[in-house]
């Protein structure tokens, strides 16, 4: 991740924890992890520039890529990840901050972060 992003940002932490997927899944996960990290960096950059629509689009693309990765490993896991991604996009679209926070915490935990996500 770029050093201009705060390490306390929940999306930065999510991107950093994606490395756990490579450990669990193996080298086959690397392209997806790289793409998801890139999308999350785009989302953060867009958000910092005030481009909320661009940020939401980048986050949605990142979550869809994670769901696609999950589908290649386990169809049930992929279905669950697609559901999480859809709920996340819906919550962002409604500006439902509490629901969005809960979903980000689920995503972080799925990516290997075991900390309580009370950093918003």
C-alpha positions in Angstrom: 0.0 0.0 0.0 1.1 3.5 -0.6 2.7 5.2 2.3 0.4 8.2 1.9 -2.5 6.2 3.3 -3.1 5.9 7.0 -2.4 2.5 8.5 -5.5 3.0 10.7 -7.8 3.3 7.7 -10.0 0.2 7.6 -9.5 -0.3 3.9 -5.8 -0.1 4.2 -5.9 -2.7 7.0 -8.2 -4.9 4.8 -5.7 -4.7 1.9 -2.8 -5.5 4.2 -4.6 -8.6 5.6 -5.2 -10.0 2.1 -1.8 -11.5 2.3 -3.4 -14.2 4.5 -5.3 -15.4 1.5 -2.0 -16.1 -0.3 -0.9 -18.1 2.7 -4.0 -20.1 2.9 -4.8 -20.5 -0.8 -1.3 -20.4 -2.2 0.3 -18.6 -5.2 -2.9 -19.0 -7.2 -4.5 -16.2 -5.1 -1.7 -13.7 -5.8 -3.2 -12.1 -9.0 -6.6 -11.6 -7.2 -4.9 -10.2 -4.1 -2.9 -7.8 -6.2 -6.0 -6.7 -8.1 -8.1 -6.3 -4.9 -5.3 -4.2 -3.2 -5.1 -2.0 -6.3 -8.8 -1.4 -6.3 -8.8 -0.6 -2.5 -6.0 1.9 -3.1 -8.1 3.4 -5.9 -11.0 3.6 -3.6 -9.0 5.4 -0.9 -7.6 7.8 -3.4 -11.0 8.6 -4.8 -12.4 9.1 -1.3 -9.5 11.5 -0.4 -10.3 13.5 -3.6 -14.0 13.7 -2.7 -14.9 11.3 -5.6 -17.4 9.2 -3.6 -18.9 7.6 -6.7 -15.5 6.5 -7.9 -14.6 5.2 -4.5 -17.8 3.1 -4.3 -17.1 1.7 -7.8 -13.6 0.7 -6.9 -14.7 -0.9 -3.6 -17.5 -2.8 -5.5 -15.0 -4.0 -8.1 -12.6 -5.2 -5.3 -15.4 -7.1 -3.5 -16.6 -8.7 -6.7 -13.0 -9.9 -7.4 -12.8 -11.4 -3.9 -16.1 -13.1 -4.5 -14.8 -14.5 -7.8 -11.8 -15.8 -6.1 -13.9 -17.4 -3.4 -16.0 -19.1 -6.1 -13.0 -20.8 -7.6 -12.1 -22.3 -4.3 -15.5 -23.2 -2.9 -18.8 -22.4 -4.4 -20.5 -21.9 -1.0 -17.7 -19.6 0.1 -18.0 -17.7 -3.2 -21.8 -17.4 -2.8 -21.3 -16.0 0.7 -18.6 -13.5 -0.5 -20.9 -12.4 -3.3 -23.7 -11.8 -0.7 -21.3 -9.8 1.5 -20.2 -7.7 -1.5 -23.8 -7.1 -2.5 -24.8 -6.1 1.1 -21.7 -3.8 1.3 -22.5 -2.1 -2.0 -26.1 -1.6 -0.9 -25.1 -0.2 2.5 -22.7 2.2 0.9 -25.4 3.3 -1.6 -27.8 4.0 1.3 -25.0 5.7 3.3 -25.8 3.3 6.2 -22.6 3.8 8.1 -23.4 1.3 10.9 -24.2 -1.5 8.5 -21.2 -0.6 6.3 -18.9 -0.8 9.3 -20.3 -4.2 10.3 -19.8 -5.5 6.8 -16.2 -4.2 6.6 -15.5 -5.9 9.9 -16.8 -9.2 8.4 -14.6 -8.7 5.3 -11.6 -7.9 7.5 -12.1 -11.0 9.6 -12.5 -13.1 6.4 -9.2 -11.6 5.2 -7.5 -12.7 8.5 -7.7 -9.6 10.7 -8.7 -10.7 14.2 -8.9 -7.3 15.8 -12.1 -5.7 16.8 -13.0 -3.3 14.0 -14.0 -0.4 16.3 -11.7 2.1 14.5 -14.2 4.2 12.5 
